[in-house]
Amino acid sequence: MINTNTQKHFQWVIESGAVLIIVGAALNFLVMQTLGSFDAASVILALFLGFWAFVLGNTVIFFSSVWLFMRRRDMSPEPASGQPEAQARAPIRLPRLCHH
């Protein structure tokens, strides 16, 4: 199981990524709704910041998910025999069926 400190850190990272995605989408929505109300520089800046907030948020979420997947895979319980690789590569033994 993941310790409490790691779990809190991971939750903070996911929340930060979600906030960045929301901010990026909100900025893009705001620009589209108020198109023509602001000068061109403000529109370009809002679109630029919105785009990069969205990209950064998605990147954080993606890499956090990969990290969590890899960590959980490493922490999965191993078979009791002590040789998980040997068991994984052992041939499957099926009973012989004789056709007469």
C-alpha positions as CSV (number, residue, x, y, z in Angstrom):
1,M,0.0,0.0,0.0
2,I,1.2,3.5,-0.6
3,N,2.2,5.4,2.5
4,T,0.1,8.4,3.6
5,N,2.7,11.1,2.7
6,T,3.0,9.8,-0.9
7,Q,-0.7,9.5,-1.2
8,K,-1.2,13.2,-0.1
9,H,1.5,14.3,-2.5
10,F,-0.1,12.4,-5.4
11,Q,-3.5,13.8,-4.5
12,W,-2.0,17.3,-4.6
13,V,-0.4,16.7,-8.0
14,I,-3.7,15.4,-9.4
15,E,-5.6,18.4,-8.0
16,S,-3.1,20.8,-9.4
17,G,-3.3,19.2,-12.9
18,A,-7.1,19.3,-12.8
19,V,-7.0,23.0,-11.8
20,L,-4.6,23.7,-14.7
21,I,-7.0,22.0,-17.1
22,I,-10.0,23.9,-15.8
23,V,-8.1,27.2,-16.0
24,G,-7.0,26.5,-19.5
25,A,-10.5,25.6,-20.6
26,A,-12.0,28.6,-18.8
27,L,-9.5,31.0,-20.5
28,N,-10.3,29.6,-23.9
29,F,-14.0,29.8,-23.2
30,L,-13.7,33.4,-21.9
31,V,-11.9,34.5,-25.0
32,M,-14.4,32.9,-27.3
33,Q,-17.4,34.5,-25.5
34,T,-15.8,38.0,-25.3
35,L,-14.2,38.0,-28.7
36,G,-14.0,41.6,-29.9
37,S,-14.4,43.1,-26.4
38,F,-10.7,43.2,-25.7
39,D,-7.7,44.3,-27.7
40,A,-5.8,41.7,-29.8
41,A,-2.9,41.5,-27.4
42,S,-5.2,40.5,-24.5
43,V,-6.9,37.9,-26.6
44,I,-3.7,36.4,-27.8
45,L,-2.2,36.4,-24.3
46,A,-5.4,34.7,-22.9
47,L,-5.3,32.1,-25.6
48,F,-1.6,31.5,-25.1
49,L,-1.9,31.1,-21.3
50,G,-5.0,29.0,-21.7
51,F,-3.4,26.6,-24.2
52,W,-0.3,26.1,-22.1
53,A,-2.3,25.7,-18.8
54,F,-4.3,23.0,-20.6
55,V,-1.2,21.3,-22.0
56,L,0.6,21.4,-18.6
57,G,-2.4,20.1,-16.7
58,N,-2.9,17.2,-19.1
59,T,0.8,16.4,-19.0
60,V,0.8,16.4,-15.2
61,I,-2.2,14.1,-15.1
62,F,-0.7,11.7,-17.7
63,F,2.7,11.3,-16.1
64,S,1.1,11.0,-12.6
65,S,-1.1,8.2,-13.9
66,V,1.9,6.4,-15.4
67,W,3.9,6.9,-12.2
68,L,1.0,5.5,-10.1
69,F,0.6,2.5,-12.5
70,M,4.3,1.7,-12.4
71,R,4.4,2.0,-8.6
72,R,1.3,-0.2,-8.1
73,R,2.8,-2.8,-10.5
74,D,6.0,-2.9,-8.5
75,M,4.1,-3.2,-5.2
76,S,1.9,-6.1,-6.4
77,P,2.2,-9.3,-4.3
78,E,4.4,-11.9,-5.7
79,P,3.6,-15.7,-5.6
80,A,4.7,-17.5,-2.5
81,S,7.2,-19.8,-4.3
82,G,9.9,-17.1,-4.4
83,Q,10.5,-17.5,-8.1
84,P,7.8,-15.6,-9.9
85,E,9.7,-15.6,-13.2
86,A,10.0,-19.3,-13.3
87,Q,6.3,-19.8,-12.7
88,A,5.4,-17.2,-15.3
89,R,7.4,-19.0,-17.9
90,A,6.6,-22.6,-16.9
91,P,4.7,-24.5,-19.6
92,I,1.0,-25.2,-19.0
93,R,0.4,-28.9,-18.4
94,L,-2.8,-30.2,-19.8
95,P,-4.1,-33.8,-19.5
96,R,-3.6,-35.9,-22.6
97,L,-6.7,-36.7,-24.5
98,C,-6.5,-39.9,-26.5
99,H,-8.6,-40.1,-29.7
100,H,-9.6,-43.6,-30.7
